[in-house]
């Protein structure tokens, strides 16, 4: 699907558009308004396509969300893959936390995390809403599993220890801090405030000499 153009019927004539660009616009609508709050009128206006084109290309609102969310995970959450690929566990922790602070305070996106917004009370108890929440929950569970596996690898290979905490506990702690940072960002917290939270979290995980700012391990400003 990436980097291709899709043709759909629009008023009897084929219309061509870049799928990724259209999904990026849909992401912002879902992110800003939640699943229930994102109306078809708002989605089609933002995506610059007609309702028949939306249904022809994506199969309806729920299927559109599934495809938009898949792209969101691949693009907006790419910092997680970057963090998990770091060689040292200390760098994994650092880039995961500071990557969160960066991602949830971007100037060209709604502040906060789309998955936190969608997975909460902004999605109702309807058939579609329940499927959407389950989709988001599975993605979170998969992210937690991957984080746990990477932490366990670090504990085994580096002889690293965070008190008597298990890899599962450390992963849950990091995920909880990340979710909290996202909620604070949605409430208006600045990137600098969230970086301070990241530094404090690192102090609970790392020996004092290894705790530093966003430039230390990831090279971000």
Order of alpha helices (4+ residues) and beta strands (2+ residues): beta-beta-alpha-alpha-alpha-alpha-alpha-alpha-alpha-alpha-alpha-alpha
